[in-house]
Amino acid sequence: MILAAGLGTRLKPWTDHHPKALAEVGGKSLLQRNVEYLQQFGIKEVIVNVHHFADQIISAIKENNGWGSDITISDETDAVLETGGGLKKAEWYLSKEEAFVLMNVDILTNLNLSAMIQQHTNSDAIATLAVTERSTSRYFLFNNKNELCGWKNINTGEEKIVRQSPDLHQKAFSGVHVISGSILKQLTKQGKFSMVDVYLDLAKDHLIHSFDHSASKFIDVGKPESIEKAERLFAAKP
C-alpha cells in the first residue's frame, strides 16, 4: 500500500494545485518512482489511498496503465485518515495477505526490500519498521534485542516507554513498514489515527522490530528544496 492521501503542506506551492504524489523528481512523479521501486522486488499489486486532488492521481494512474502494476484506489476524499485510518479503510484489500508492505509516497529509497521482508518473515514480529541513524526530531526507541520499546520527541521532551529496557537506542523511522496481516484485527480505532500510536500500543504485548538501512539512499521529499537533492541522489532512476 502506498500512502498518497496527505495534503503535502510542506511542499507548497506545488500542493496548492497538485497532490504531492505527482511532484516530479528527474521527470518521474513520486508515485511512479515508488510503484517502480516495488516492482523491483516483485510487488505489482498495489493499493493507493487518495484525498488531496484525488482526481489528478486517479487520472495519472489510468493514463499510464499503472506504470505496469495493477493499482487499486482507496478513496479518502471525504476525510483524510492518516496512516492508521488509511490502512484500516484498505483492510478489505489486504486482509487475505500473510504480510504486506506499507510506505509513504513522499519518501525515496533504495533499501533492500527483499532483505527487509526476509527478516520479517524469519521473525515473530507483527511489524518490521525501516529505520536509519539519521538526525530527526522524533525517534522510535529500540532495545538491544531490536524490539520496539517506545517513542521520543527530542524537541518537546515528550517520551512514551511501553516496554522497559536498560538500553534504548534512538532510530529514525523511514516510512516503510512490512506488516503481518494479523495486525489488521488489532486496528480497533475508527476514523483518523496514526500507525505510530498503534505500534506503541501493540509493542507492550507484541514484537515490533526495526530494519536498519543506514547504508542505503534515503530522502524525505517533503519540501521544495528536497526535490533538487532527490534528483542528485536518484537521477532518472526509480
C-alpha positions in Angstrom: 0.0 0.0 0.0 1.3 3.4 -0.9 0.0 6.3 1.3 -0.7 9.2 -1.0 -3.6 11.0 0.7 -1.7 13.7 2.6 -2.2 17.4 2.0 1.6 17.9 1.4 1.6 21.3 3.1 5.4 21.3 3.3 5.6 21.0 -0.4 3.7 24.3 -1.2 3.3 26.0 -3.6 3.1 22.8 -5.7 0.4 21.3 -3.5 -1.8 24.3 -3.8 -2.8 22.9 -7.2 -1.5 19.3 -7.3 -1.1 16.3 -5.0 2.3 15.7 -3.6 2.3 12.2 -5.1 2.6 13.8 -8.5 5.6 16.0 -7.7 8.3 15.1 -10.1 11.9 14.0 -9.4 14.0 13.7 -12.5 11.0 13.6 -14.8 9.1 10.9 -12.8 6.4 11.5 -10.2 7.0 10.3 -6.6 4.1 7.9 -7.1 5.6 6.4 -10.3 9.0 6.1 -8.7 7.6 4.1 -5.8 5.4 1.9 -8.0 8.5 1.1 -10.0 10.6 0.6 -6.8 8.1 -2.0 -5.5 8.2 -3.7 -8.9 12.0 -4.3 -8.4 11.0 -6.7 -5.6 8.2 -8.4 -7.5 5.4 -6.4 -6.0 2.9 -5.4 -8.7 -0.4 -5.4 -6.9 -0.7 -2.0 -5.1 -3.5 -0.1 -3.4 -3.1 3.7 -3.2 -5.1 5.9 -0.9 -6.1 9.4 -2.2 -7.6 12.6 -0.8 -5.9 15.8 -1.9 -6.5 16.4 -5.7 -7.5 12.7 -5.8 -8.8 13.1 -9.4 -5.3 14.0 -10.6 -3.8 10.9 -9.1 -6.5 8.6 -10.5 -6.1 10.2 -13.9 -2.3 9.7 -13.8 -2.7 6.1 -12.9 -5.2 5.4 -15.7 -3.2 7.3 -18.3 -0.1 5.4 -17.5 -1.8 2.0 -17.1 -0.4 1.9 -13.5 3.2 2.1 -14.8 2.9 -1.7 -15.3 1.3 -2.5 -11.9 -2.3 -3.4 -11.0 -3.3 -0.4 -8.9 -6.4 -0.1 -6.8 -7.7 3.1 -5.3 -8.7 3.6 -1.7 -10.9 6.7 -1.8 -10.5 9.1 1.2 -11.9 12.2 -0.5 -14.4 12.6 2.3 -11.7 12.8 5.0 -8.0 12.1 5.2 -7.5 9.3 7.7 -3.7 9.3 8.4 -1.6 6.2 8.3 -3.6 4.0 10.6 -7.1 5.1 9.5 -6.0 4.8 5.8 -4.7 1.2 6.4 -7.9 0.3 8.2 -10.0 1.6 5.3 -8.0 -0.6 2.9 -8.3 -3.7 5.1 -10.7 -5.3 2.6 -7.8 -5.4 0.1 -5.1 -6.6 2.4 -6.9 -9.0 4.8 -6.0 -12.2 3.0 -2.3 -11.5 2.9 0.2 -13.1 5.3 2.2 -9.9 5.1 2.3 -6.7 3.1 4.4 -3.5 2.6 3.1 -0.1 3.6 5.0 3.0 2.5 4.7 6.8 2.2 4.6 8.2 -1.3 6.9 11.1 -0.4 10.0 9.0 0.5 12.5 7.7 -1.9 15.0 5.0 -1.0 16.9 2.1 -2.5 16.8 0.0 0.7 16.8 -3.8 0.0 13.1 -4.5 0.5 13.7 -8.2 -0.1 16.1 -8.4 2.8 13.6 -6.5 5.0 10.8 -8.8 4.0 13.0 -11.8 4.7 14.0 -10.5 8.1 10.3 -10.0 9.0 9.3 -13.5 7.7 12.1 -15.1 9.8 11.0 -13.3 13.0 8.0 -13.4 15.3 7.4 -9.7 14.8 4.0 -8.4 14.0 5.6 -5.5 12.1 9.1 -4.5 10.9 10.0 -0.8 10.5 12.7 0.6 8.3 14.9 3.0 10.2 18.2 4.8 9.9 20.7 6.5 12.2 19.9 10.0 10.8 19.1 13.0 12.9 15.4 14.0 13.3 13.1 15.4 16.0 11.1 12.2 16.7 12.5 8.7 17.2 11.4 5.2 17.8 13.3 3.6 20.7 14.5 0.0 20.4 16.4 -2.2 22.9 19.4 -4.4 22.2 17.1 -7.2 21.0 15.8 -5.0 18.3 12.4 -4.7 20.0 10.3 -1.5 19.9 10.1 -0.1 23.4 9.0 3.5 23.0 9.0 6.8 21.2 10.6 10.2 21.9 10.3 13.8 20.6 13.6 15.4 21.4 12.2 18.9 20.6 9.4 18.8 23.2 11.0 16.2 25.6 7.8 14.1 25.3 8.6 10.4 25.7 6.5 7.2 25.8 8.0 4.0 27.1 5.9 0.9 26.7 8.5 -1.9 27.2 11.1 -1.5 29.9 14.7 -1.9 29.0 18.0 -0.6 30.4 19.4 0.1 27.0 17.4 2.1 24.4 18.6 3.2 21.0 17.1 6.1 19.0 16.2 5.2 15.4 14.7 7.5 12.8 11.7 5.9 11.0 11.8 5.9 7.2 8.1 5.5 6.4 8.4 1.9 5.1 6.7 -0.9 7.0 6.5 -4.7 6.5 3.4 -5.8 8.4 1.8 -9.1 9.2 -1.8 -9.4 8.1 -2.8 -10.4 11.6 -2.3 -6.7 12.7 -5.4 -5.7 10.8 -7.6 -7.3 13.5 -5.8 -5.1 16.0 -6.9 -1.9 14.4 -9.9 -1.2 16.6 -9.9 2.6 16.4 -12.2 4.4 14.0 -11.6 7.4 11.7 -8.3 9.2 11.7 -5.4 7.8 13.6 -1.7 7.1 13.3 0.2 3.8 13.0 2.7 5.2 15.4 0.1 5.1 18.1 -0.9 1.6 17.0 2.7 0.4 17.2 3.2 1.9 20.7 0.0 0.2 21.9 0.9 -3.2 20.4 4.6 -3.1 21.5 3.5 -3.8 25.1 2.5 -7.4 24.2 3.7 -7.9 20.6 7.2 -7.8 19.0 7.8 -4.9 16.6 11.3 -4.9 15.1 13.5 -2.5 13.2 15.3 -2.9 9.9 18.3 -0.6 9.8 19.2 0.6 6.3 21.5 3.5 7.2 23.9 2.4 4.4 21.3 2.9 1.6 20.0 6.0 -0.1 17.0 7.8 1.5 15.3 11.1 1.3 12.0 12.5 2.5 10.8 14.6 -0.4 8.7 16.8 1.8 9.9 20.3 0.9 10.6 22.1 -2.4 14.3 22.2 -1.7 14.4 18.4 -1.3 13.3 17.9 -4.9 16.7 19.0 -6.1 18.5 16.9 -3.6 16.4 13.9 -4.6 17.3 14.4 -8.2 21.0 14.4 -7.3 20.5 11.2 -5.3 18.4 9.3 -7.7 19.0 10.9 -11.1 16.5 9.4 -13.6 16.4 6.0 -11.9 13.3 4.8 -9.9 
